[in-house]
Structures are given as C-alpha cells and as structure tokens.
C-alpha cells in the first residue's frame, strides 16, 4: 500500500511541471505573433474627457502644488467632469471632434503611403527575381554548369 501512495504523489508533481512548461511555451508563441508597431502611424485622438484633463491638470497642479499622486488628479477630474453640464462640456467635445477629423485625414494619408510602399516592394521583388533568373541563364549557356572563364 505504501508503494501505491508514493507513486500517486510522484505523478502529481510531474503533471504540474508539465502543465507549467506547456503554458510557458504557448505564452512565448503568443508574444512572437504580435506585430510590431509602426512609429510613423498617427496616434489616435484624445476623447473629450482627455482634452478636458489637459486643462484641468494644469489648474489642479497650480492649486495643489504639493500633490504628488496622479490618482488624486484623475479622481478630482472625473468628479468635476460628471458634475459638468453638456453646455460646459461642449468646448472640449468640439476640440475632440477637430482632433478626430485631423486624425482621419492623417490616417488616409498614412494608409495611402502604406499601399504605395507595398506596391513598390512587390515590383522590386519581381525585378530582382527576374535578374536572378537571367544571371543563371547566362552562366549555363553550354549546360555544363561551370563558368567558362578559364578557357
């Protein structure tokens, strides 16, 4: 009976180790599939609340110079934003809309450049492959596979 208990105890830790190893292997694969971010891609525009936060943060820091907590600024801004009327929020909403329109223009230009870059890359790839084919044909005119430079 002691043998049965000891084998079951030994089997459990091995299973646990195997599960951890399998989990680590899948985590590594997920990280490698993630595409790299393009630094030239336009950044998304701020929402109306974050436009409000830009101004509120300056004002709050002037009134509370000793405050070092970022969370305090965020909480105070959130409370004030909730208490504001739609008319009070209107200038921030308008600024956010302007930024959104500008972002959409920038994204159209960015996507156009990306499409042109992809077309150019495909053309270069096809030209390169044609030159490689031509190089191979020039070297093998007699079919021997050797260069005739020594003759």
C-alpha positions in Angstrom: 0.0 0.0 0.0 2.8 2.4 0.7 4.0 1.9 -2.9 0.6 3.0 -4.3 0.6 6.2 -2.2 4.1 7.1 -3.1 3.6 6.7 -6.9 0.5 8.8 -6.9 2.4 11.6 -5.0 5.2 11.4 -7.5 2.9 11.5 -10.5 1.1 14.7 -9.4 4.3 16.9 -9.3 5.4 15.7 -12.7 2.0 16.6 -14.1 2.2 20.0 -12.6 5.6 20.6 -14.0 4.5 19.5 -17.5 1.5 21.9 -17.3 3.7 24.8 -16.4 6.1 24.0 -19.2 3.3 23.8 -21.7 1.8 27.1 -20.5 5.1 28.8 -20.8 5.6 27.5 -24.4 2.3 28.9 -25.5 2.9 32.3 -23.9 6.1 32.6 -25.9 4.3 31.9 -29.1 1.7 34.5 -28.5 4.3 37.2 -27.9 6.0 36.4 -31.2 2.8 36.6 -33.2 2.2 40.2 -32.1 3.0 42.6 -34.9 5.5 45.4 -34.3 4.0 48.9 -34.1 4.9 51.4 -36.8 6.3 54.6 -35.3 5.1 56.6 -38.3 1.4 55.6 -37.8 -0.7 58.6 -36.5 -1.8 58.4 -32.9 -5.4 58.1 -32.1 -7.1 61.4 -31.0 -8.0 62.2 -27.4 -11.6 61.9 -26.2 -13.4 65.0 -24.9 -12.6 63.9 -21.4 -8.9 63.8 -22.0 -9.0 67.2 -23.7 -10.6 68.4 -20.6 -8.0 66.7 -18.5 -5.2 68.6 -20.2 -6.5 71.9 -19.0 -7.8 70.6 -15.6 -4.4 69.0 -14.8 -2.6 72.4 -15.2 -5.2 74.1 -13.0 -5.2 71.4 -10.4 -1.4 71.4 -10.1 -1.4 75.2 -9.6 -4.0 74.9 -6.8 -2.3 71.8 -5.2 1.5 72.1 -5.7 2.3 69.6 -3.0 0.1 66.9 -4.5 2.3 64.1 -6.0 -0.5 61.5 -6.5 -1.6 61.1 -10.1 -4.7 59.3 -8.9 -5.9 62.3 -6.9 -5.8 64.4 -10.1 -7.8 61.8 -12.0 -10.4 61.4 -9.3 -10.9 65.1 -9.0 -11.2 65.5 -12.8 -13.6 62.6 -13.0 -15.8 64.1 -10.3 -15.8 67.5 -12.0 -16.5 66.1 -15.4 -19.5 64.2 -14.1 -20.9 67.3 -12.5 -20.5 69.4 -15.6 -23.5 70.1 -17.9 -23.5 69.4 -21.6 -23.0 73.1 -22.3 -19.9 73.1 -20.1 -18.5 70.1 -21.9 -19.3 71.5 -25.4 -15.9 73.2 -26.0 -14.0 70.1 -25.1 -16.2 68.0 -27.3 -15.6 70.4 -30.2 -11.8 70.2 -29.7 -12.0 66.4 -29.7 -14.0 66.4 -32.9 -11.4 68.6 -34.6 -8.7 66.3 -33.5 -10.7 63.3 -34.8 -11.1 64.9 -38.2 -7.4 65.7 -38.4 -6.6 62.1 -37.3 -8.8 60.7 -40.1 -7.0 62.8 -42.7 -3.6 61.7 -41.4 -4.7 58.1 -41.4 -5.9 58.3 -45.0 -2.5 59.7 -46.0 -0.7 57.1 -43.9 -2.7 54.2 -45.5 -2.1 55.6 -48.9 1.7 55.7 -48.3 1.5 52.1 -46.9 -0.3 50.9 -50.0 2.2 52.7 -52.3 5.1 51.2 -50.3 3.6 47.7 -50.6 3.2 48.1 -54.4 6.8 49.3 -54.8 8.1 46.4 -52.7 6.3 43.9 -54.8 7.7 45.4 -58.0 11.2 45.4 -56.7 10.8 41.8 -55.6 9.7 40.7 -59.1 12.5 42.7 -60.8 15.0 41.1 -58.5 13.7 37.6 -59.2 13.9 38.3 -63.0 17.6 39.3 -62.7 18.4 36.2 -60.7 16.8 34.1 -63.4 18.8 36.0 -66.1 22.1 35.5 -64.2 21.5 31.8 -64.0 20.8 31.6 -67.7 24.0 33.5 -68.7 26.2 31.1 -66.6 24.7 27.9 -68.0 24.8 28.5 -71.8 26.6 25.3 -72.6 24.7 23.3 -69.9 27.8 22.2 -68.1 27.0 24.3 -65.0 30.6 25.6 -64.9 31.9 29.1 -65.8 34.0 29.2 -69.0 36.3 32.0 -67.7 39.4 29.7 -67.7 39.4 29.0 -71.4 
